[in-house]
Structures are given as structure tokens and as C-alpha cells.
């Protein structure tokens, strides 16, 4: 981009290239005519199905008004399941059923897509890269809002006609692309609950999640289908397997294109009416989103349509997002926000399960081609892209905001990326979790001008003020279930405790995990609500801001005090040679030993390690909560979560540290 002579915003108007219609005129390839003949993985000389398949999430949207896309529900559902109803275990060890749902009346989050299709039918809804043409230019495939709405109607009609509905759960193991967006919105329209799982969590964990979710449908790319067959994923529950192989047949399997054609026939024959919307009760399951498993076994958070709707409303108002914007999203969960908010979603040429390894040049190319106004990226991605852009002297004037989440982003990372932006654009760091998002938010301006200095002194990381309509409380640290709420649990401002939250974006339960639900939820019948325990430690300051101090399960308990990881690490992360640090506890012969693991910015020789260790010990001695840390180990590269490549696996580091100290 440097030296091109054109600002980034103007480049997206230079894409004028031949358009070729494929797949029943619902998708358009931009580029040479060879685009329709083979779908290759962007930037690789291999089939797109040989790439690492990946988990994704769905998102969220509004209420339906009068959709009646359904046929003979009971008979069709019995036919779909192919057998008698199964007895199921109760899913909750505590009763939250008497508490009100977030919304009253039927809803369907896919209504937003239909509304946007009526408002801006020819606006691009989704754009995905499809390799390069002979001239070396990136080819793009796209769906307009009208095309995405129509395509998802066809798939939804095929599902409804076959008897799938609100009691059906579908595993979705499909890479981000046009089919992924159409499929997820189709499932929402049909009232089917998608189940999203990180494949990177490990094959055994994926199998466990599928057994737990008991999905009846399985949508997958060929690699996922092979894994399912070899590892018997969902063997006891899956009734129908559908291969997602765009434009191709797959021997022995029904394909998504087959389902799409069946839906077209159902609509033409009047078996299903258009638009295809099943009104769903606000407290009925809309989706099951599994946690990453970074601090324990993965759990399926149960999302309702009302929760999705509340999330969309809050993200829109929190960040002033408007229809017509362009979103470059490196994480599929947030990519699905875009159609709901009226944004064009640009899927970048990258492996979303490896954001720390993204090729900055490919992101810069997408930015130059489309001039996005919104960007979501994990801290690991920002840490890689920010310095690369600064080294090229780049500016991204089209961006109005950057959103980063998944783990705390250091001030150093925020500052490097912020140099690419033009004021008043800034980087926002929403606080939340799979079970509840967004809870609080803060911008990079406040962090870089104020709170970073407190973080460097061990105050923790400021995550901002609670989002409108979200209640945040701080209670005494407790590792046991809390059967009922009491105001006596709260601690005073400035005291570190456990963060709990309540509000319309908070999930009510984990699917088929009653013990986990009982441990994570606190019913408050007197007020008709409940709290979710975030599993985080933190406090509220005198200005109403929430400060994050680390995971509750990661705290290091000594005989006379308790050390919070983020508060301690902030002191050492301020050292110019430290990329990041992690505090772990190692059980010694007589007592717990606090050990600081350090990932340096560069490779160190022994002399450098000795020097930096001494400087870190001197720095730690200057603060009451870090002077107890006297053991420092250097690690070349921390193990991190698969979802964002940012959350540190401290449990693995603790095992490593224990071996080093033997």
C-alpha cells in the first residue's frame, strides 16, 4: 500500500473486474472466469477442504413479527428424528425457570437479515477471498443482502419441510465463507439451534462436546465428516449428516446444495411459506456456544433469541455502529454481527484459529480493497499487525473503531496499533465471556492516557464502566455454589473480590451441565433475576470503573496472603524486555512457591537473562504484593488458547515450572 498514491478508502472503488454468476445466481465471483471452476484455499496451492477446519460462532439478531414458516410440526418432527422421543436428564441443579426471560413474546434473531435485505437489497452482505487471478489480484466472492436472505430462506425451507425445528440441534463444523453465513441464518430461521465448537480444543474435547450437545444434525466440511466417521462423533444422536461442499457432490452424503434445492421446491409448491421465520419463545434455545476450555472442561452456554437481540442492541449503541459500514472481522463470532447490524462483512485471507500467525500484508490488502470502518482482532493479532503497519508508515483513515477481546491487551500493543488510526478512532476492549457479553468497555485513549500507569503499579487492568442495562457486583471470594443471593455478599469499593453480573445479555445455564450451572449462577428470586459468576477477580474504583485482577482459579494462595495474577504481572510487564509474564503457584516441600514465568521480547543469552532477572526482582521488591516473588523462569513462547491465541494456559506453565524447579 505504501507509495501507491491513493488513500485506503479510495482503493475499494478500483475493484472493477469481471463478474461471473454461479450457483443459481446467488453468488458472484469477482475475477477471472476460472473462479467458478475450483474453490481453492486463499493463498495456498491446495483444496480449500485440506485446510484446518475451524469452529465458528453465530450471531444474533432481532425479533420476528409474524413468520409462519412451518409445516405439520409434530408429524414432521417425528419423521425427522426417525424414532421415539428419548428421556432426558434434567439440566439444572437449581431452579431458574421461575425467573423472567429477557424478552416477552415470540422472537427470531434472523429477522434482522430480512429487514436489512428490504432496506439495502444490493448492498454487499458478505465478501470472502477466493484465491488470486492470473494477474495476482485477489478474487472475491460475495452475497448481497437480498441474496443472503434468499439463500438462507432456501436452506431454512429445506430444514422446515424435513421436520427440523425448535427441538433440533445442529453441529456446525464449517469454515467461514458464504455457505457458513447462509447456513447459520437458515438454522435461526428454521428455529434449529446451531452448536459451535472449537476444533482446536482437541479431538477428544470436540467429541465430548458433541456427546453433551446430542446434536441430531451434523453439517461439516469433508475433513470434519472424516473425523466424525473415524472418531464416532455424535454416533448415538446424529440422525442426518450434510456435507458442505460448495458446487460439488460428495459420494454417499447429502450436500447443502441438495438441501437448498429441496427448500426451493418446498417454497415453489407452497409446502413452506416465505419469508421463512419460526417465531420462537424468548427463553427457548437459539444456540449452544461452547467455551474454549482454557480454564476447565468446555461447557455449552445456552443462548436464547432474546439474549442475541440484547447483544446486538448493545453493540450498536455502545460503539455507534450504523448500517452501511464495512467490517473486517478476524473472528467468525463477531463476523456474524455484521449482517445483523447492516454492515458488510469482509472475511480476511487468514486462518482464524491462528491470529498470532496472520500475514499482515494480507490484512493490509483487504483494507486497501474495501476500506473497512470496523475491525475486530484479538490482542495477539494486534500485536503482530500494529508493528508491521508502523514499519511501513501506514495509516488506516477509514477505520472508525477497532474492537479487541479474548484477553487483556497490553498498553504497549494498544499504543502500537493506535498509531495506525486517525483521531477520533480508537481501540475498544469490551469485557465479557462466552456466557455474558458485553459487560463493560473502555477505549484506548483512557487506557493510554491514564489507567496504564496504574496497571504498571499493580492495580490490575481497567475494563471500563458497565454497559447500559448490565449490573456488576463484587462479592467475597467463594469457590462453592451459592444457592441464593444476599446483599451481604458484596464487598466495598476498592476491595478485590469475585465479579458477578446480571442483565439481558447473560446466559441462564450450561447445556446438560447441572453442576456447572449451580456453581456459576446465583438466583435472586426476590428481584426476579440471577447473577452469573464470571470466574474473575476484580474490584470497582471510586469512579464506577471495573478493574480485572485475574481468574479466580489462577490466584496463588500463600499461607499469609493471596496473589492475584494480573495485578502482579502488570508490575513486571512494564519492563521493556518483557513481552508478557504469568504468575503460577508451584507446590514446594513445605509451602506454595510463587513463580513468575517470563516470555521475553527477543531471544536471550545467559548474561541477558541474569541481568533482566535481577532488574525484575528489584522492580518487584518495590511493591508490597510482588516482593514475595523471588523465583523467575524464562519461557520462549507461552502456551495460549486456540480461540484468540491470547489467553495464557497458566495450568500448563505451572506444570512446566514445577519440572524446572525439581
Beta strands, then each sheet from edge to edge (+ up, - down):
strand 1: 19-22
strand 2: 27-30
strand 3: 124-132
strand 4: 138-144
strand 5: 169-173
strand 6: 193-196
strand 7: 217-220
strand 8: 240-243
strand 9: 254-255
strand 10: 285-290
strand 11: 300-304
strand 12: 326-329
strand 13: 344-347
strand 14: 374-376
strand 15: 401-403
strand 16: 426-428
strand 17: 431-433
strand 18: 436-441
strand 19: 461-466
strand 20: 471-475
strand 21: 497-502
strand 22: 521-524
strand 23: 529-540
strand 24: 545-551
strand 25: 556-557
strand 26: 562-563
strand 27: 578-587
strand 28: 592-600
strand 29: 631-634
sheet 1: 1+ 2- 4+ 3- 13- 12- 14- 15- 16-
sheet 2: 9+ 8+ 7+ 5+ 6+ 10+ 11-
sheet 3: 17+ 18- 19+ 24- 23+ 21- 20+
sheet 4: 17+ 18- 19+ 24- 23+ 22-
sheet 5: 25+ 26-
sheet 6: 27+ 28- 29-
end
